[in-house]
Structures are given as structure tokens and as C-alpha cells.
Amino acid sequence: MIATGCSSAGSSGGSADSTSAISAMSFGPPEKTTLNVGVVPAMDSAGFFVALHDGLFAKEGLTINYTPATSSDTVINDQVNGKYDITAGNYVSYLQHEIQEHQKLEVISEGSVMRQGAQTIFTMPSSHIKTLSELQGKTVGVNAPGNIDYLLTASVLRENGINPGNVHFPTQAIPFQEMGQELQSGHIAAATLPEPFASTVEQQLGAVTLADLNQGATQQFPVEGYVVTQSWARHNQNTLKRFLAALSDGQEIADTNRTAVETAFESLKGPQNGQVSAKIASVMALDNYPIGVDQSRLQRVSNVMYQFGLESGLKQPFNVSSMLLPAGEFNFAPFESGTSAS
């Protein structure tokens, strides 16, 4: 289930037992039992938060020290330097670091595939901007420069005949938790936000939708993935297998049980960690949550990045196969999931 080609992307909102195939395997004792994990606290990470809330990592003998990340771009260097064992965030930043700095990263699992309402451009109700064309010369807030939110916004602008170069994007990261304040104060004219931050600015500030980003070249676009360094994967094979067993169950639950997602986000400690109210949880849009990794889907990210000039110095799109765990690298043996760590 870790290798390429083993994935699913169903529709959220139903109910089903968590029965992912990866959970039918047994692994040896984990090399590490306490993991430092940096995750962007957006709806793209629902599978992780469900697994955390439901104790699925604990069943695999793992203790998770979770840190909210502004963007994958802001935690990659710390991960390479050993501060984080596993991180989750947008693919664009991971690919950029791999291409430009050769940091030998590996995508161990997909996190999310965008659905309608999951990523949106907002303005304030008092704004004079009513169409995408009126963003020209204005500033659109994204949580990190040149990342997935920039790519999605640029794609939709281009689809509507607007040169993305005529729109300003901040050169400094703006945490999602602060985006509403930046929008309300007028520091930015519009904001690109995922859930649950999208529903939060709608409910609390009255922000209005300028464009849903699930359209055109980036419709149903893969947004987030879970990543380790190649070195970490080699030295922590049993730990990684156990983490993925729990995460895969969390992904399946998130993809089939909306109530479980709502409960997980409501139970987080504080808005900075992703916590939302029951009111926000009940209206937020969900993504699709695949299991495993689909190489062709991830290659699509690289292809669109290349199209928009985010793969500098390359004469063709970056081949993502070098960032995927080689098939057969982990030799799974059948077992009962949740075996206690030795």
C-alpha cells in the first residue's frame, strides 16, 4: 500500500468501517515510538486528525507530538535537520525543495484531492472587487510564496484570461489563522483559503466567495501529502509501516464518515491547532482522502508546476518517481493490525 498505484479517492459523507488493506499486516517493533509530526491544520489533513483522535496511532505503539505547520515550505528544512520525523503539507513546496535543494524527500502517502468548496478565493463584502479580472494590480494572500495556493489561484486566473503576473502575491508566509485579519484590515484584497479556514471567515467575517478553485486545469487536484526523508525511511522501516497503517485507516474513515471528521476537528486544542466550533464543522467542505500513492496523480502536480514556471531550471517537468518509496522496499508480512510495540 505504500508503493505507487495503490490508492483510492472516494466521496466523503457516508459511513463505513475502517478496513484498509494495510491494516491486515504485521510489523516488527518500531524503531521510534515517539514521533514529532508537523502537519498543516487544514481539512486536507483530516485523515491524520481522525487517526490521532481515534487513537489509531496509539494502537500501533506510536505517540504523536503534533505541531501545526503554516505550510510544508516552513517545516521542510527543520525536517531535513531532524526536528520533525514526518510532515504533511502541499506537494508544490516539497517538489520545489527537492528540485532546487536535492533534499531527498519521499512521499509516503497522499493526503487529499480537492473537491468543490475545499479551496476558495474570498473578498470582504465591502470590497469593490466583484470579478477575478478586478484582482489585477491587487494583492491576493496565500499561506506561503509560490506554493499550492499560488498555483491554484494562478491556474484559475489564467483560465479566466488573466495574467497571474498582473496580480500581486505576498513574499512572506501568512498563516491561515491570520488570513482573515489580513483580509479584514485591507492588507490584502483577497485571500485564498482551504477549509476549515474558508468557512471560518465566511461565518465570522461575512467574507464572500470570489472563485472556487476546483475548476479548469486544477479541478480535483492533489493538494497534500505526507513526507519523510529517504534516510529516515531507511532507518525507521517498522515505525513507518505502523504510522502508515494508522494513517490509512484514518484516511478511509475521513473519506466515508463526515461525523468522524467533524468530531476530530472540534476536539483539537485551540484554533491555532485546527480546532473549529461545531457550527463551522457542520458546514465545512471536505476533500477526498486517498489511501497509498498514485504516481500519475502526483505527476500531474509537477506538470502544472512546470506550466506555471515553478520548476525553475528544468527543460521538462520533474519526474516524481524519484520521490516515491520503491516498490518492494518494505517487505510486509500478514498480521493483525494494532499489535503492541515490543
Buried (B, 14 or more C-beta within 10 A) or exposed (E): BBBBEBBBBBEBEEEEEBEBEBBBBBBBEBEBEEBBBBBBBBBBBBBBBBBBBBEBBBBBBBEBEBBBBBBBBBBBEBBBEEEBBBBBBBBBBBBBBBBEEEBBBBBBBBBBBBBEBBBBBBBBEEBEBEEBEBBBEBBBBBBBBBBBBBBBBBBBBBBBEBEBEEBBBBEEBBBBBBBBEBBBEEBBBBBBBBBBBBBBBBBEBEBBEBBBBBBBBBBBBBBBBBBBBBEBBEEBBBBBBBBBBBBBBBBBBBBBBBEBBBBBBBEBEEBEBBBBBEEBBEBBBBBBBBBBBBBEBBBBBBBBBBBBEBBEEEEEBBEBEEBBBEEEBBEBEEBEBBBEBE
